[in-house]
Amino acid sequence: MNPDVNRLTQPLIRVDGQLQPAGWDAALDLVAQRFAELKARYGPDAFGCYSCSKTTNELNFLAQKFTRAVMGTNNVDSCNRT
């Protein structure tokens, strides 16, 4: 069995309870809109980032930078100490 058979090849967004294929721009715009709505409703501390020790230091840095600068929270942790 080919492991790639069940792999997603494009973003899906939920429309009226059903997943529908969407373009990357539309999907990313929807995510950004929902993040902004949730941040406005619950505040920045409703978000957090948990990064992986198997990724590079540069990617972990980018994850924490995004969480702090864009989302506005210091809720950042990783599994690096395990």
PDB file with SEQRES, HELIX, SHEET and CRYST1 records, atoms N, CA, C and O in Angstrom:
SEQRES   1 A   82  MET ASN PRO ASP VAL ASN ARG LEU THR GLN PRO LEU ILE          
SEQRES   2 A   82  ARG VAL ASP GLY GLN LEU GLN PRO ALA GLY TRP ASP ALA          
SEQRES   3 A   82  ALA LEU ASP LEU VAL ALA GLN ARG PHE ALA GLU LEU LYS          
SEQRES   4 A   82  ALA ARG TYR GLY PRO ASP ALA PHE GLY CYS TYR SER CYS          
SEQRES   5 A   82  SER LYS THR THR ASN GLU LEU ASN PHE LEU ALA GLN LYS          
SEQRES   6 A   82  PHE THR ARG ALA VAL MET GLY THR ASN ASN VAL ASP SER          
SEQRES   7 A   82  CYS ASN ARG THR                                              
HELIX    1 AA1 TRP A   24  TYR A   42  1                                  19    
HELIX    2 AA2 PRO A   44  ALA A   46  5                                   3    
HELIX    3 AA3 ASN A   57  LYS A   65  1                                   9    
HELIX    4 AA4 PHE A   66  VAL A   70  3                                   5    
SHEET    1 AA1 2 LEU A  12  VAL A  15  0                                        
SHEET    2 AA1 2 GLN A  18  PRO A  21 -1                                        
SHEET    1 AA2 2 CYS A  49  SER A  51  0                                        
SHEET    2 AA2 2 VAL A  76  SER A  78  1                                        
CRYST1    1.000    1.000    1.000  90.00  90.00  90.00 P 1           1          
ATOM      1  N   MET A   1       0.841  -1.192   0.000  1.00  0.00           N  
ATOM      2  CA  MET A   1       0.000   0.000   0.000  1.00  0.00           C  
ATOM      3  C   MET A   1       0.877   1.242   0.000  1.00  0.00           C  
ATOM      4  O   MET A   1       1.835   1.337   0.767  1.00  0.00           O  
ATOM      5  N   ASN A   2       0.552   2.169  -0.843  1.00  0.00           N  
ATOM      6  CA  ASN A   2       1.292   3.422  -0.955  1.00  0.00           C  
ATOM      7  C   ASN A   2       0.903   4.339   0.203  1.00  0.00           C  
ATOM      8  O   ASN A   2      -0.277   4.659   0.350  1.00  0.00           O  
ATOM      9  N   PRO A   3       1.865   4.776   1.039  1.00  0.00           N  
ATOM     10  CA  PRO A   3       1.520   5.619   2.193  1.00  0.00           C  
ATOM     11  C   PRO A   3       1.026   7.002   1.795  1.00  0.00           C  
ATOM     12  O   PRO A   3       0.406   7.688   2.609  1.00  0.00           O  
ATOM     13  N   ASP A   4       1.289   7.430   0.550  1.00  0.00           N  
ATOM     14  CA  ASP A   4       0.872   8.759   0.119  1.00  0.00           C  
ATOM     15  C   ASP A   4      -0.568   8.805  -0.393  1.00  0.00           C  
ATOM     16  O   ASP A   4      -1.065   9.882  -0.723  1.00  0.00           O  
ATOM     17  N   VAL A   5      -1.241   7.666  -0.465  1.00  0.00           N  
ATOM     18  CA  VAL A   5      -2.592   7.618  -1.018  1.00  0.00           C  
ATOM     19  C   VAL A   5      -3.550   8.480  -0.206  1.00  0.00           C  
ATOM     20  O   VAL A   5      -4.392   9.163  -0.791  1.00  0.00           O  
ATOM     21  N   ASN A   6      -3.452   8.472   1.105  1.00  0.00           N  
ATOM     22  CA  ASN A   6      -4.376   9.223   1.957  1.00  0.00           C  
ATOM     23  C   ASN A   6      -3.861  10.597   2.348  1.00  0.00           C  
ATOM     24  O   ASN A   6      -4.408  11.227   3.253  1.00  0.00           O  
ATOM     25  N   ARG A   7      -2.838  11.061   1.695  1.00  0.00           N  
ATOM     26  CA  ARG A   7      -2.241  12.353   2.021  1.00  0.00           C  
ATOM     27  C   ARG A   7      -3.023  13.502   1.395  1.00  0.00           C  
ATOM     28  O   ARG A   7      -3.465  13.411   0.250  1.00  0.00           O  
ATOM     29  N   LEU A   8      -3.189  14.574   2.146  1.00  0.00           N  
ATOM     30  CA  LEU A   8      -3.848  15.758   1.590  1.00  0.00           C  
ATOM     31  C   LEU A   8      -2.927  16.421   0.573  1.00  0.00           C  
ATOM     32  O   LEU A   8      -1.717  16.501   0.784  1.00  0.00           O  
ATOM     33  N   THR A   9      -3.493  16.890  -0.515  1.00  0.00           N  
ATOM     34  CA  THR A   9      -2.709  17.565  -1.547  1.00  0.00           C  
ATOM     35  C   THR A   9      -3.085  19.025  -1.688  1.00  0.00           C  
ATOM     36  O   THR A   9      -2.440  19.765  -2.432  1.00  0.00           O  
ATOM     37  N   GLN A  10      -4.120  19.446  -0.983  1.00  0.00           N  
ATOM     38  CA  GLN A  10      -4.534  20.845  -0.994  1.00  0.00           C  
ATOM     39  C   GLN A  10      -5.269  21.133   0.303  1.00  0.00           C  
ATOM     40  O   GLN A  10      -5.746  20.213   0.968  1.00  0.00           O  
ATOM     41  N   PRO A  11      -5.362  22.413   0.668  1.00  0.00           N  
ATOM     42  CA  PRO A  11      -6.060  22.759   1.908  1.00  0.00           C  
ATOM     43  C   PRO A  11      -7.559  22.479   1.797  1.00  0.00           C  
ATOM     44  O   PRO A  11      -8.141  22.507   0.713  1.00  0.00           O  
ATOM     45  N   LEU A  12      -8.151  22.211   2.940  1.00  0.00           N  
ATOM     46  CA  LEU A  12      -9.592  22.037   3.039  1.00  0.00           C  
ATOM     47  C   LEU A  12     -10.129  23.031   4.060  1.00  0.00           C  
ATOM     48  O   LEU A  12      -9.527  23.232   5.115  1.00  0.00           O  
ATOM     49  N   ILE A  13     -11.253  23.647   3.749  1.00  0.00           N  
ATOM     50  CA  ILE A  13     -11.910  24.525   4.717  1.00  0.00           C  
ATOM     51  C   ILE A  13     -13.330  24.024   4.936  1.00  0.00           C  
ATOM     52  O   ILE A  13     -13.928  23.407   4.054  1.00  0.00           O  
ATOM     53  N   ARG A  14     -13.859  24.295   6.118  1.00  0.00           N  
ATOM     54  CA  ARG A  14     -15.199  23.815   6.457  1.00  0.00           C  
ATOM     55  C   ARG A  14     -16.221  24.865   6.020  1.00  0.00           C  
ATOM     56  O   ARG A  14     -16.160  26.023   6.434  1.00  0.00           O  
ATOM     57  N   VAL A  15     -17.158  24.437   5.178  1.00  0.00           N  
ATOM     58  CA  VAL A  15     -18.251  25.288   4.706  1.00  0.00           C  
ATOM     59  C   VAL A  15     -19.552  24.563   5.017  1.00  0.00           C  
ATOM     60  O   VAL A  15     -19.788  23.461   4.521  1.00  0.00           O  
ATOM     61  N   ASP A  16     -20.391  25.178   5.834  1.00  0.00           N  
ATOM     62  CA  ASP A  16     -21.665  24.572   6.243  1.00  0.00           C  
ATOM     63  C   ASP A  16     -21.473  23.159   6.793  1.00  0.00           C  
ATOM     64  O   ASP A  16     -22.268  22.263   6.512  1.00  0.00           O  
ATOM     65  N   GLY A  17     -20.413  22.970   7.577  1.00  0.00           N  
ATOM     66  CA  GLY A  17     -20.160  21.692   8.229  1.00  0.00           C  
ATOM     67  C   GLY A  17     -19.455  20.660   7.370  1.00  0.00           C  
ATOM     68  O   GLY A  17     -19.155  19.566   7.847  1.00  0.00           O  
ATOM     69  N   GLN A  18     -19.184  20.980   6.120  1.00  0.00           N  
ATOM     70  CA  GLN A  18     -18.536  20.033   5.216  1.00  0.00           C  
ATOM     71  C   GLN A  18     -17.174  20.572   4.793  1.00  0.00           C  
ATOM     72  O   GLN A  18     -17.023  21.771   4.557  1.00  0.00           O  
ATOM     73  N   LEU A  19     -16.182  19.685   4.696  1.00  0.00           N  
ATOM     74  CA  LEU A  19     -14.865  20.090   4.221  1.00  0.00           C  
ATOM     75  C   LEU A  19     -14.886  20.247   2.708  1.00  0.00           C  
ATOM     76  O   LEU A  19     -15.336  19.362   1.981  1.00  0.00           O  
ATOM     77  N   GLN A  20     -14.388  21.400   2.246  1.00  0.00           N  
ATOM     78  CA  GLN A  20     -14.343  21.716   0.822  1.00  0.00           C  
ATOM     79  C   GLN A  20     -12.922  22.076   0.427  1.00  0.00           C  
ATOM     80  O   GLN A  20     -12.221  22.729   1.201  1.00  0.00           O  
ATOM     81  N   PRO A  21     -12.474  21.669  -0.759  1.00  0.00           N  
ATOM     82  CA  PRO A  21     -11.149  22.072  -1.231  1.00  0.00           C  
ATOM     83  C   PRO A  21     -11.076  23.590  -1.371  1.00  0.00           C  
ATOM     84  O   PRO A  21     -12.053  24.241  -1.742  1.00  0.00           O  
ATOM     85  N   ALA A  22      -9.906  24.139  -1.068  1.00  0.00           N  
ATOM     86  CA  ALA A  22      -9.707  25.589  -1.157  1.00  0.00           C  
ATOM     87  C   ALA A  22      -8.295  25.866  -1.649  1.00  0.00           C  
ATOM     88  O   ALA A  22      -7.429  24.992  -1.607  1.00  0.00           O  
ATOM     89  N   GLY A  23      -8.076  27.063  -2.106  1.00  0.00           N  
ATOM     90  CA  GLY A  23      -6.729  27.492  -2.487  1.00  0.00           C  
ATOM     91  C   GLY A  23      -5.930  27.853  -1.247  1.00  0.00           C  
ATOM     92  O   GLY A  23      -6.492  28.083  -0.175  1.00  0.00           O  
ATOM     93  N   TRP A  24      -4.622  27.900  -1.403  1.00  0.00           N  
ATOM     94  CA  TRP A  24      -3.755  28.219  -0.269  1.00  0.00           C  
ATOM     95  C   TRP A  24      -4.025  29.613   0.272  1.00  0.00           C  
ATOM     96  O   TRP A  24      -4.063  29.805   1.487  1.00  0.00           O  
ATOM     97  N   ASP A  25      -4.213  30.594  -0.613  1.00  0.00           N  
ATOM     98  CA  ASP A  25      -4.455  31.960  -0.154  1.00  0.00           C  
ATOM     99  C   ASP A  25      -5.735  32.049   0.664  1.00  0.00           C  
ATOM    100  O   ASP A  25      -5.764  32.695   1.711  1.00  0.00           O  
ATOM    101  N   ALA A  26      -6.794  31.400   0.186  1.00  0.00           N  
ATOM    102  CA  ALA A  26      -8.067  31.427   0.909  1.00  0.00           C  
ATOM    103  C   ALA A  26      -7.941  30.740   2.262  1.00  0.00           C  
ATOM    104  O   ALA A  26      -8.472  31.233   3.258  1.00  0.00           O  
ATOM    105  N   ALA A  27      -7.249  29.616   2.309  1.00  0.00           N  
ATOM    106  CA  ALA A  27      -7.090  28.881   3.567  1.00  0.00           C  
ATOM    107  C   ALA A  27      -6.266  29.680   4.577  1.00  0.00           C  
ATOM    108  O   ALA A  27      -6.634  29.762   5.749  1.00  0.00           O  
ATOM    109  N   LEU A  28      -5.166  30.263   4.133  1.00  0.00           N  
ATOM    110  CA  LEU A  28      -4.330  31.057   5.045  1.00  0.00           C  
ATOM    111  C   LEU A  28      -5.047  32.324   5.498  1.00  0.00           C  
ATOM    112  O   LEU A  28      -4.904  32.736   6.649  1.00  0.00           O  
ATOM    113  N   ASP A  29      -5.818  32.947   4.607  1.00  0.00           N  
ATOM    114  CA  ASP A  29      -6.604  34.116   5.005  1.00  0.00           C  
ATOM    115  C   ASP A  29      -7.630  33.744   6.069  1.00  0.00           C  
ATOM    116  O   ASP A  29      -7.847  34.505   7.012  1.00  0.00           O  
ATOM    117  N   LEU A  30      -8.260  32.587   5.927  1.00  0.00           N  
ATOM    118  CA  LEU A  30      -9.237  32.125   6.912  1.00  0.00           C  
ATOM    119  C   LEU A  30      -8.577  31.880   8.270  1.00  0.00           C  
ATOM    120  O   LEU A  30      -9.128  32.262   9.303  1.00  0.00           O  
ATOM    121  N   VAL A  31      -7.410  31.251   8.275  1.00  0.00           N  
ATOM    122  CA  VAL A  31      -6.690  31.004   9.526  1.00  0.00           C  
ATOM    123  C   VAL A  31      -6.313  32.326  10.187  1.00  0.00           C  
ATOM    124  O   VAL A  31      -6.502  32.493  11.392  1.00  0.00           O  
ATOM    125  N   ALA A  32      -5.781  33.268   9.405  1.00  0.00           N  
ATOM    126  CA  ALA A  32      -5.404  34.573   9.963  1.00  0.00           C  
ATOM    127  C   ALA A  32      -6.627  35.292  10.536  1.00  0.00           C  
ATOM    128  O   ALA A  32      -6.549  35.891  11.609  1.00  0.00           O  
ATOM    129  N   GLN A  33      -7.750  35.235   9.828  1.00  0.00           N  
ATOM    130  CA  GLN A  33      -8.979  35.868  10.304  1.00  0.00           C  
ATOM    131  C   GLN A  33      -9.451  35.248  11.617  1.00  0.00           C  
ATOM    132  O   GLN A  33      -9.806  35.965  12.552  1.00  0.00           O  
ATOM    133  N   ARG A  34      -9.454  33.922  11.688  1.00  0.00           N  
ATOM    134  CA  ARG A  34      -9.906  33.246  12.912  1.00  0.00           C  
ATOM    135  C   ARG A  34      -8.962  33.517  14.082  1.00  0.00           C  
ATOM    136  O   ARG A  34      -9.415  33.723  15.208  1.00  0.00           O  
ATOM    137  N   PHE A  35      -7.641  33.517  13.821  1.00  0.00           N  
ATOM    138  CA  PHE A  35      -6.687  33.855  14.886  1.00  0.00           C  
ATOM    139  C   PHE A  35      -6.982  35.254  15.421  1.00  0.00           C  
ATOM    140  O   PHE A  35      -6.996  35.461  16.635  1.00  0.00           O  
ATOM    141  N   ALA A  36      -7.219  36.219  14.525  1.00  0.00           N  
ATOM    142  CA  ALA A  36      -7.499  37.596  14.945  1.00  0.00           C  
ATOM    143  C   ALA A  36      -8.790  37.663  15.759  1.00  0.00           C  
ATOM    144  O   ALA A  36      -8.854  38.368  16.766  1.00  0.00           O  
ATOM    145  N   GLU A  37      -9.824  36.927  15.323  1.00  0.00           N  
ATOM    146  CA  GLU A  37     -11.083  36.908  16.066  1.00  0.00           C  
ATOM    147  C   GLU A  37     -10.901  36.319  17.467  1.00  0.00           C  
ATOM    148  O   GLU A  37     -11.410  36.864  18.447  1.00  0.00           O  
ATOM    149  N   LEU A  38     -10.181  35.212  17.554  1.00  0.00           N  
ATOM    150  CA  LEU A  38      -9.956  34.568  18.852  1.00  0.00           C  
ATOM    151  C   LEU A  38      -9.106  35.439  19.768  1.00  0.00           C  
ATOM    152  O   LEU A  38      -9.351  35.510  20.972  1.00  0.00           O  
ATOM    153  N   LYS A  39      -8.112  36.098  19.195  1.00  0.00           N  
ATOM    154  CA  LYS A  39      -7.251  36.990  19.980  1.00  0.00           C  
ATOM    155  C   LYS A  39      -8.058  38.172  20.509  1.00  0.00           C  
ATOM    156  O   LYS A  39      -7.889  38.573  21.660  1.00  0.00           O  
ATOM    157  N   ALA A  40      -8.936  38.730  19.674  1.00  0.00           N  
ATOM    158  CA  ALA A  40      -9.777  39.849  20.106  1.00  0.00           C  
ATOM    159  C   ALA A  40     -10.773  39.416  21.183  1.00  0.00           C  
ATOM    160  O   ALA A  40     -11.050  40.171  22.115  1.00  0.00           O  
ATOM    161  N   ARG A  41     -11.300  38.218  21.054  1.00  0.00           N  
ATOM    162  CA  ARG A  41     -12.316  37.749  22.000  1.00  0.00           C  
ATOM    163  C   ARG A  41     -11.726  37.295  23.335  1.00  0.00           C  
ATOM    164  O   ARG A  41     -12.261  37.628  24.393  1.00  0.00           O  
ATOM    165  N   TYR A  42     -10.621  36.534  23.292  1.00  0.00           N  
ATOM    166  CA  TYR A  42     -10.081  35.921  24.506  1.00  0.00           C  
ATOM    167  C   TYR A  42      -8.756  36.505  24.971  1.00  0.00           C  
ATOM    168  O   TYR A  42      -8.293  36.182  26.065  1.00  0.00           O  
ATOM    169  N   GLY A  43      -8.138  37.358  24.159  1.00  0.00           N  
ATOM    170  CA  GLY A  43      -6.859  37.946  24.515  1.00  0.00           C  
ATOM    171  C   GLY A  43      -5.696  37.096  24.022  1.00  0.00           C  
ATOM    172  O   GLY A  43      -5.874  35.923  23.692  1.00  0.00           O  
ATOM    173  N   PRO A  44      -4.518  37.681  23.973  1.00  0.00           N  
ATOM    174  CA  PRO A  44      -3.358  36.979  23.423  1.00  0.00           C  
ATOM    175  C   PRO A  44      -2.922  35.766  24.240  1.00  0.00           C  
ATOM    176  O   PRO A  44      -2.331  34.836  23.691  1.00  0.00           O  
ATOM    177  N   ASP A  45      -3.202  35.760  25.533  1.00  0.00           N  
ATOM    178  CA  ASP A  45      -2.761  34.627  26.354  1.00  0.00           C  
ATOM    179  C   ASP A  45      -3.607  33.367  26.146  1.00  0.00           C  
ATOM    180  O   ASP A  45      -3.363  32.342  26.783  1.00  0.00           O  
ATOM    181  N   ALA A  46      -4.592  33.442  25.265  1.00  0.00           N  
ATOM    182  CA  ALA A  46      -5.344  32.249  24.891  1.00  0.00           C  
ATOM    183  C   ALA A  46      -4.528  31.376  23.942  1.00  0.00           C  
ATOM    184  O   ALA A  46      -4.882  30.224  23.693  1.00  0.00           O  
ATOM    185  N   PHE A  47      -3.442  31.923  23.418  1.00  0.00           N  
ATOM    186  CA  PHE A  47      -2.587  31.194  22.486  1.00  0.00           C  
ATOM    187  C   PHE A  47      -1.329  30.715  23.182  1.00  0.00           C  
ATOM    188  O   PHE A  47      -0.937  31.231  24.229  1.00  0.00           O  
ATOM    189  N   GLY A  48      -0.719  29.734  22.587  1.00  0.00           N  
ATOM    190  CA  GLY A  48       0.560  29.239  23.069  1.00  0.00           C  
ATOM    191  C   GLY A  48       1.259  28.482  21.957  1.00  0.00           C  
ATOM    192  O   GLY A  48       0.651  28.134  20.944  1.00  0.00           O  
ATOM    193  N   CYS A  49       2.535  28.233  22.158  1.00  0.00           N  
ATOM    194  CA  CYS A  49       3.323  27.496  21.172  1.00  0.00           C  
ATOM    195  C   CYS A  49       4.152  26.456  21.904  1.00  0.00           C  
ATOM    196  O   CYS A  49       4.828  26.756  22.888  1.00  0.00           O  
ATOM    197  N   TYR A  50       4.090  25.245  21.416  1.00  0.00           N  
ATOM    198  CA  TYR A  50       4.906  24.160  21.948  1.00  0.00           C  
ATOM    199  C   TYR A  50       5.712  23.627  20.781  1.00  0.00           C  
ATOM    200  O   TYR A  50       5.154  23.061  19.841  1.00  0.00           O  
ATOM    201  N   SER A  51       7.021  23.803  20.837  1.00  0.00           N  
ATOM    202  CA  SER A  51       7.855  23.411  19.704  1.00  0.00           C  
ATOM    203  C   SER A  51       8.578  22.103  19.988  1.00  0.00           C  
ATOM    204  O   SER A  51       8.629  21.631  21.123  1.00  0.00           O  
ATOM    205  N   CYS A  52       9.126  21.539  18.945  1.00  0.00           N  
ATOM    206  CA  CYS A  52       9.706  20.206  18.986  1.00  0.00           C  
ATOM    207  C   CYS A  52      11.227  20.264  19.109  1.00  0.00           C  
ATOM    208  O   CYS A  52      11.874  21.123  18.510  1.00  0.00           O  
ATOM    209  N   SER A  53      11.783  19.356  19.879  1.00  0.00           N  
ATOM    210  CA  SER A  53      13.238  19.314  20.034  1.00  0.00           C  
ATOM    211  C   SER A  53      13.919  18.707  18.818  1.00  0.00           C  
ATOM    212  O   SER A  53      15.139  18.813  18.688  1.00  0.00           O  
ATOM    213  N   LYS A  54      13.177  18.082  17.935  1.00  0.00           N  
ATOM    214  CA  LYS A  54      13.774  17.461  16.751  1.00  0.00           C  
ATOM    215  C   LYS A  54      13.949  18.436  15.595  1.00  0.00           C  
ATOM    216  O   LYS A  54      14.565  18.094  14.586  1.00  0.00           O  
ATOM    217  N   THR A  55      13.418  19.636  15.728  1.00  0.00           N  
ATOM    218  CA  THR A  55      13.579  20.629  14.676  1.00  0.00           C  
ATOM    219  C   THR A  55      14.830  21.463  14.950  1.00  0.00           C  
ATOM    220  O   THR A  55      15.449  21.330  16.006  1.00  0.00           O  
ATOM    221  N   THR A  56      15.190  22.302  14.021  1.00  0.00           N  
ATOM    222  CA  THR A  56      16.414  23.094  14.168  1.00  0.00           C  
ATOM    223  C   THR A  56      16.209  24.247  15.151  1.00  0.00           C  
ATOM    224  O   THR A  56      15.080  24.645  15.438  1.00  0.00           O  
ATOM    225  N   ASN A  57      17.311  24.767  15.656  1.00  0.00           N  
ATOM    226  CA  ASN A  57      17.241  25.939  16.528  1.00  0.00           C  
ATOM    227  C   ASN A  57      16.607  27.114  15.802  1.00  0.00           C  
ATOM    228  O   ASN A  57      15.869  27.896  16.402  1.00  0.00           O  
ATOM    229  N   GLU A  58      16.896  27.239  14.500  1.00  0.00           N  
ATOM    230  CA  GLU A  58      16.353  28.350  13.724  1.00  0.00           C  
ATOM    231  C   GLU A  58      14.824  28.269  13.636  1.00  0.00           C  
ATOM    232  O   GLU A  58      14.140  29.284  13.767  1.00  0.00           O  
ATOM    233  N   LEU A  59      14.290  27.063  13.414  1.00  0.00           N  
ATOM    234  CA  LEU A  59      12.829  26.917  13.341  1.00  0.00           C  
ATOM    235  C   LEU A  59      12.179  27.123  14.708  1.00  0.00           C  
ATOM    236  O   LEU A  59      11.091  27.693  14.797  1.00  0.00           O  
ATOM    237  N   ASN A  60      12.836  26.665  15.770  1.00  0.00           N  
ATOM    238  CA  ASN A  60      12.315  26.925  17.114  1.00  0.00           C  
ATOM    239  C   ASN A  60      12.329  28.419  17.418  1.00  0.00           C  
ATOM    240  O   ASN A  60      11.404  28.939  18.042  1.00  0.00           O  
ATOM    241  N   PHE A  61      13.383  29.109  16.975  1.00  0.00           N  
ATOM    242  CA  PHE A  61      13.451  30.560  17.163  1.00  0.00           C  
ATOM    243  C   PHE A  61      12.304  31.247  16.440  1.00  0.00           C  
ATOM    244  O   PHE A  61      11.654  32.131  16.997  1.00  0.00           O  
ATOM    245  N   LEU A  62      12.052  30.841  15.192  1.00  0.00           N  
ATOM    246  CA  LEU A  62      10.959  31.442  14.427  1.00  0.00           C  
ATOM    247  C   LEU A  62       9.608  31.188  15.080  1.00  0.00           C  
ATOM    248  O   LEU A  62       8.748  32.068  15.089  1.00  0.00           O  
ATOM    249  N   ALA A  63       9.418  29.997  15.623  1.00  0.00           N  
ATOM    250  CA  ALA A  63       8.156  29.676  16.291  1.00  0.00           C  
ATOM    251  C   ALA A  63       7.946  30.577  17.507  1.00  0.00           C  
ATOM    252  O   ALA A  63       6.859  31.123  17.696  1.00  0.00           O  
ATOM    253  N   GLN A  64       8.985  30.734  18.333  1.00  0.00           N  
ATOM    254  CA  GLN A  64       8.812  31.584  19.515  1.00  0.00           C  
ATOM    255  C   GLN A  64       8.691  33.047  19.131  1.00  0.00           C  
ATOM    256  O   GLN A  64       7.975  33.797  19.795  1.00  0.00           O  
ATOM    257  N   LYS A  65       9.377  33.473  18.072  1.00  0.00           N  
ATOM    258  CA  LYS A  65       9.291  34.863  17.617  1.00  0.00           C  
ATOM    259  C   LYS A  65       7.878  35.169  17.126  1.00  0.00           C  
ATOM    260  O   LYS A  65       7.315  36.216  17.447  1.00  0.00           O  
ATOM    261  N   PHE A  66       7.304  34.242  16.340  1.00  0.00           N  
ATOM    262  CA  PHE A  66       5.934  34.411  15.873  1.00  0.00           C  
ATOM    263  C   PHE A  66       4.970  34.493  17.053  1.00  0.00           C  
ATOM    264  O   PHE A  66       4.094  35.356  17.089  1.00  0.00           O  
ATOM    265  N   THR A  67       5.136  33.593  18.013  1.00  0.00           N  
ATOM    266  CA  THR A  67       4.234  33.551  19.159  1.00  0.00           C  
ATOM    267  C   THR A  67       4.308  34.838  19.963  1.00  0.00           C  
ATOM    268  O   THR A  67       3.284  35.365  20.397  1.00  0.00           O  
ATOM    269  N   ARG A  68       5.494  35.335  20.159  1.00  0.00           N  
ATOM    270  CA  ARG A  68       5.650  36.558  20.967  1.00  0.00           C  
ATOM    271  C   ARG A  68       5.311  37.826  20.188  1.00  0.00           C  
ATOM    272  O   ARG A  68       4.583  38.683  20.689  1.00  0.00           O  
ATOM    273  N   ALA A  69       5.834  37.952  18.965  1.00  0.00           N  
ATOM    274  CA  ALA A  69       5.665  39.205  18.213  1.00  0.00           C  
ATOM    275  C   ALA A  69       4.297  39.314  17.542  1.00  0.00           C  
ATOM    276  O   ALA A  69       3.688  40.384  17.552  1.00  0.00           O  
ATOM    277  N   VAL A  70       3.814  38.228  16.963  1.00  0.00           N  
ATOM    278  CA  VAL A  70       2.555  38.296  16.214  1.00  0.00           C  
ATOM    279  C   VAL A  70       1.360  38.019  17.124  1.00  0.00           C  
ATOM    280  O   VAL A  70       0.387  38.774  17.116  1.00  0.00           O  
ATOM    281  N   MET A  71       1.426  36.947  17.905  1.00  0.00           N  
ATOM    282  CA  MET A  71       0.289  36.589  18.740  1.00  0.00           C  
ATOM    283  C   MET A  71       0.270  37.381  20.049  1.00  0.00           C  
ATOM    284  O   MET A  71      -0.780  37.510  20.678  1.00  0.00           O  
ATOM    285  N   GLY A  72       1.403  37.901  20.455  1.00  0.00           N  
ATOM    286  CA  GLY A  72       1.446  38.772  21.627  1.00  0.00           C  
ATOM    287  C   GLY A  72       1.450  38.063  22.965  1.00  0.00           C  
ATOM    288  O   GLY A  72       1.003  38.631  23.961  1.00  0.00           O  
ATOM    289  N   THR A  73       1.943  36.841  23.011  1.00  0.00           N  
ATOM    290  CA  THR A  73       1.979  36.100  24.263  1.00  0.00           C  
ATOM    291  C   THR A  73       3.363  35.511  24.504  1.00  0.00           C  
ATOM    292  O   THR A  73       4.125  35.278  23.566  1.00  0.00           O  
ATOM    293  N   ASN A  74       3.670  35.277  25.756  1.00  0.00           N  
ATOM    294  CA  ASN A  74       4.920  34.613  26.119  1.00  0.00           C  
ATOM    295  C   ASN A  74       4.697  33.137  26.429  1.00  0.00           C  
ATOM    296  O   ASN A  74       5.569  32.495  27.016  1.00  0.00           O  
ATOM    297  N   ASN A  75       3.556  32.592  26.051  1.00  0.00           N  
ATOM    298  CA  ASN A  75       3.247  31.186  26.292  1.00  0.00           C  
ATOM    299  C   ASN A  75       3.994  30.315  25.276  1.00  0.00           C  
ATOM    300  O   ASN A  75       3.409  29.813  24.316  1.00  0.00           O  
ATOM    301  N   VAL A  76       5.278  30.153  25.508  1.00  0.00           N  
ATOM    302  CA  VAL A  76       6.143  29.386  24.613  1.00  0.00           C  
ATOM    303  C   VAL A  76       6.864  28.319  25.434  1.00  0.00           C  
ATOM    304  O   VAL A  76       7.412  28.607  26.498  1.00  0.00           O  
ATOM    305  N   ASP A  77       6.859  27.105  24.935  1.00  0.00           N  
ATOM    306  CA  ASP A  77       7.569  26.029  25.607  1.00  0.00           C  
ATOM    307  C   ASP A  77       8.049  25.039  24.541  1.00  0.00           C  
ATOM    308  O   ASP A  77       7.633  25.096  23.384  1.00  0.00           O  
ATOM    309  N   SER A  78       8.914  24.153  24.955  1.00  0.00           N  
ATOM    310  CA  SER A  78       9.390  23.126  24.036  1.00  0.00           C  
ATOM    311  C   SER A  78       9.719  21.883  24.845  1.00  0.00           C  
ATOM    312  O   SER A  78       9.755  21.911  26.075  1.00  0.00           O  
ATOM    313  N   CYS A  79       9.953  20.806  24.135  1.00  0.00           N  
ATOM    314  CA  CYS A  79      10.307  19.563  24.805  1.00  0.00           C  
ATOM    315  C   CYS A  79      11.825  19.352  24.766  1.00  0.00           C  
ATOM    316  O   CYS A  79      12.293  18.218  24.867  1.00  0.00           O  
ATOM    317  N   ASN A  80      12.584  20.422  24.621  1.00  0.00           N  
ATOM    318  CA  ASN A  80      14.048  20.329  24.519  1.00  0.00           C  
ATOM    319  C   ASN A  80      14.688  19.753  25.763  1.00  0.00           C  
ATOM    320  O   ASN A  80      15.767  19.167  25.674  1.00  0.00           O  
ATOM    321  N   ARG A  81      14.074  19.896  26.899  1.00  0.00           N  
ATOM    322  CA  ARG A  81      14.720  19.453  28.138  1.00  0.00           C  
ATOM    323  C   ARG A  81      14.479  17.987  28.456  1.00  0.00           C  
ATOM    324  O   ARG A  81      14.994  17.489  29.457  1.00  0.00           O  
ATOM    325  N   THR A  82      13.709  17.281  27.631  1.00  0.00           N  
ATOM    326  CA  THR A  82      13.423  15.882  27.915  1.00  0.00           C  
ATOM    327  C   THR A  82      14.493  14.969  27.368  1.00  0.00           C  
ATOM    328  O   THR A  82      14.404  13.751  27.523  1.00  0.00           O  
TER     329      THR A  82                                                      
END                                                                             
